[in-house]
Structures are given as C-alpha cells and as structure tokens.
Amino acid sequence: ADSELRVRMAATDALREVARRGDPQTAALVVQHLVHQCSGVREAALITLTHLAAPDRGDVIVAICQCMNDADIEGRKALLGALQQLAPTGDPQAVEEIVRRLTDSSIEVRKTALRVFGVVAEDAERFPDVHALLSASLEDPRASVRKAAISAVEKIASNNPALQSLIFSRLDDAATSVRSTAILAAGRICDPQDQAIARKLASFMEVADPSSQVAAQQALGRLLQRGSKAPLPVLQELLWHPSPQVRESANAALDRLPQQMQWLRENWSPGKPPSRMRAALMWTRSGFAERRHAAKG
C-alpha cells in the first residue's frame, strides 16, 4: 500500500511539472480518475486538479459535468464531492449541474447533491426551479432525503423568508430525526423577534419524544444567544409547568441568557420547585395552558 501511495504521489508531482495549468485536455484526463474504484486514486486526482486547474476552475468544472452522465452511482457521488471541493461558491455551471442531480434516479446521489448544494450555492434566486426542487425534496417519502434537504436549505435561507418557511413546514414531520433537524435549523435561521416561532419551538418541550425536547431546548437557547427576547415569555411560563422535566428543560434553555440578563431567571423561578399538585393548580389558574394550546393550533 505504501509503494502504491508513493507511485500515485510521484505521478501527481510529475503532472504538476509537465502539464499546463488550465489545460482542458489534462483536466478531462485527470477527472476520469475521480470515479476510480480506489479511494487513493480519487484522492490523488483531486490533489492534482487542485494544482492544475485554471484560476476560475472553469476547465475542471466543465470536465466534471461532462463525466457525470457516464458515471455510475458511486462515480456521480464522487464527482459531486469534487465539485464541493473545487467549485468556487456560487459558480453557475457547478450549481446548475448540482441542481440537475437533485432529481437523480439514485436516492444516494440526490442526498449527496443536497449536501453539496448547501455548500456551493450562494442563493436560490438565480435558479428558478430550485425552490420547487427543494420543496419536493422536503416532501420526499424517505426521511433521510427530507433531513438532507433541511440541512441544504438552512445554509442558504438566512435572508430568504420563502426558504425559511420550507424549513418551518417540517417542524411537525412524522419522523423524529427530520423533526429534530427542523427544530434545530429553525432556532438558527428564524427571525429572532418572531414570537410565534419561539412558541412553536417551545411547544416541543412538552411532547413525549425526548429528541424533540432536547432539540427545542437547544433551539430556544440558540435564539437567546442570538440576542432574541422572543423566547422569554414562554420560557417564563414553562418554569411553572407541572412537569419537572419541562421545568428543568426551560431552566436549561435560560442558561444561554447573557450574563447581564440572568437576574430574570432568578426573579421568575420559585425559590423551591413547586409540588406537583401546586404546580398543576398554578398552571391551570394562570391560563398558560389555554394560550399555548391556541398558539399550537
């Protein structure tokens, strides 16, 4: 194995010495090795392309796109990975090829394309079909595809309310992994002042699913770290929830408050946790439950 590695590295060095940087024929020859069965050969090809590509990487991107149609599933995944590492962010030709792979016949290629799209694409506005394709991926019957789609959309949705709404639409996904991914993503990209989203995220602290509970706690804590005050009212209510687990979760989320605002938690929290009966009575009398039920609806 060591001798094979030395041979590959020697070949890489030799090509760097004799080949002309930006030469499309050399790029096309080396790109063919990106779909080789041996991972070491693929890695050597990637290193070679990094050194031989034109400054804009246009020659390599063209060669990768041309090779894509004839590659098998593993080859297409490898070529998409190469685009992720070599294509400049927002490169139109690279993004166009990645978008084309969002409808690939292979679920594994589609998942790879979603991941790479989130890295390479700057925005979805220049590609009119992308919104519909991402929306379709979020409705895919396979949970793994929906989860990958959420991660891809999150990377380009920070200033795009339409894309953010696609993530919010998966907050009630039937699959635990997808739902938790959407909850965490919402905490990172939603409008920090959106109290409706804050209450929606807080509602998952009361569900039976532990993954959603933890994700909601982390998402609300993330909002607090972003300087948001939107979660404060609902977290104040949850500090008096009948369930000790919910109270602890709300308290843990408030740990993310800036130090200068920690006094709020001291003022809101009872000196001693209320008894289960007293907490239930206070919860009923406060009207919190009715308001939260209305917010969920």
Secondary structure as UniProt FT lines:
FT   HELIX           2..18
FT   TURN            21..22
FT   HELIX           24..31
FT   HELIX           32..35
FT   HELIX           39..52
FT   TURN            55..56
FT   HELIX           58..68
FT   TURN            69..70
FT   HELIX           73..86
FT   TURN            89..90
FT   HELIX           92..100
FT   HELIX           101..103
FT   HELIX           107..120
FT   TURN            125..126
FT   TURN            128..129
FT   HELIX           130..138
FT   HELIX           143..156
FT   TURN            158..159
FT   HELIX           161..168
FT   TURN            169..172
FT   HELIX           176..189
FT   TURN            192..193
FT   HELIX           195..203
FT   HELIX           204..206
FT   HELIX           210..225
FT   TURN            226..227
FT   TURN            230..231
FT   HELIX           232..238
FT   TURN            239..240
FT   HELIX           244..254
FT   TURN            255..256
FT   HELIX           259..261
FT   HELIX           263..268
FT   HELIX           276..286
FT   HELIX           288..296
//
